[in-house]
Amino acid sequence: MRVVLLVGVLSIWMSCKVSLSGIAIPEEAKTVSVENFGNTAALTNPSFPQQITEDLRTRFISQTRLLLVQGGGDLQFKGTISSYATSPVAVSGSETAALTRLTVGIQVDYINTLQPEKSFKKGFSRFADFEASQALSSVENALLQEISEQLIQDVFNEAFLDW
C-alpha cells in the first residue's frame, strides 16, 4: 500500500512544473531575445536605454537556463523609455524641497511564442529620491542603477512569476 501511494505521489509530483524560486519559465523555452530599448521620453540620460537593455540581458544570462539570441527567441522582449522626470517630493519648513524624485517609466512588449496568452504590453515605473541640494548629474548614475534593477525585477516578475 505504501509503495503504491509513494509511486502515485511521485508520478503526480514529476508531472507538475515545480519551481522553488517562483519563476515559471516554460520548460519548452530554450531562447530569449532582448531588443535594444528605444527612447520616447522628452528628456533622458542618453546611456539609460542601453543600460536597461544590458541589465535585462544580464538577468537572463545569470538567472535562467535560457540562451540569449539576437532576435526571434522563444521569449522576446522589447521596450522603450517612456518617461523620465524629476519632481520635488518633500518640502522643508522653509517651503523649499528637501528631496527630489527621479521617476523613470518604461513600456515593455513581451512575446511568448510558446504560450501566447502569457504575452503582454505593459508600462512599469520606478523612482529614487535624492537630496534637493545635490545636482542630478552628480547622483544620476547611481539612481539609474537602482531604478534599472527595480524595473528589471518588475518585468521579470510580470513575465515569469505564476502567483
N, C-alpha and C positions, 0 to 999 in steps of 0.2 A: 504494500500500500504506500509506504513512504517513497519507494523508488518511483512509482507511477506519479505520485504527487510532485516529486522533485523534477522528473522529466517534463511534466506538464508546465511547471513554473518556469523551468529553464527555456523551454521552447517558446513560451509567451514572451519572456524577457528578451530572448535573442531576436524575436521578430519585431520588437519595438525599437524605435530610434532613441537611444539613451544618450543624454548629454548632461554631464555633471556640471559643466560650466554654464549651462543655459543656452549655449549657442546651438542653433538648429540650421546648419548648412545642409542643403540636400545632399544625400550621400552620392548621388549620381553626378553632382557638380565636380568638375575637375579643374576648370579655369575661371579666372576672373579678369576683367579688363576695367581700367580706370582711365577715362579720357582726361586730358588737361582741363582744369576748371577755367571757365571764362570769367569775365567781369562785366556786370551791367550796373554796378553801383556808380554813383556820380563821383565819389571820391573813394580811394582805397590805397593801401600800400601796394605798390606795383609788384612786389615779390610775393604777396599773400596768395594769389591763385596757385602759383607753383608750389608754395609751401604746403597748402592744404592737400593738393594733389599728391605730393610725395608722402605726406603723413598718412593719407588713406592707403596708398600703395604699401607703405611700410607696415601698416596694421595687418594687411592681408598676408604679407610675407612672414611676419613674425608670429601671428596668432592663428593662422589657419593652415590647412594642408593644400590649399588651392595654389595652382600655378598661375602666376601673373603673366598675362599675354598682352600684346599691343592693342588688339581690338577683337571684337566678336567673341568674348568669353561667354561661358555658360551663364555667368552672372556679370552684368555690365553696369557700371556707374558712370554718370557724367553730371557735371554740375556747374553752377555759376555763383559768383559772389553777387548777391542781390542787394545788399545794403551794408553800409559802413559809416557809422556816425558816432560823434561824441556828444554828450549832454551832461549838464550839471545834475548831481543826484543828492547831495547833502548840503544844506545851507547852514552856515555857522551863525553865531549870534550877531555878527556884523553884516548879515544879509548877503554874504558872499559865499560862493560854493566852496565847500571843503573837499569834496570829491568830484571827480569827473568820471563818467562811464563811457567806455568804448564798447559799442554793440556792433556785432557783425552778423549778417544774415546770409544764408546760402540756400539755393534751390537745388535739389538733388533728384535726378531721374535714375531709378533703379529698375533694371530689366532682368527678370529671372526667366531665362528662356526655357527652363525645365518645369517651372511652376508659375506660369504667367499671372495667376491670381495673386501671387505674393509681390508682384511688381508694384512700384509706387512712384509718384511725383509729389514731392513734399518739401516744404520750407522748414528750415531749422534756424534758430537764432540763439546766440550766447553773448555774454558780456563779461567784462572785467573792469574793476574800478581802480583809479589811481588818484593820488593827491593832486588837487587842483593847482597847487603851486609848481608842479612838475610840467615840463613841456611834453606833449605827446611823443615827440620824436625821441625823447630820452628813454621812454619806457615802452614804446610801441612794440619792439621785437619780443620782449618778454610777455607782454599782454597777448600778442597774437599767437604765441606758442601755447599759452594757457587756453585761449579761446579755440584754437585749432584742435587741441586734444579733446576738449569738451564736445565740439561739433562732430568730430570723427567718432567718438563714443556714441553720440546720439544716432548718427547714421548707421553705425554697426548694429546698435540695439534694434533700431527700427527694421532693419533687413533680416536679422538673424536670431532675435530672441522670440521664442514661441511661448509667451507667458499668457 
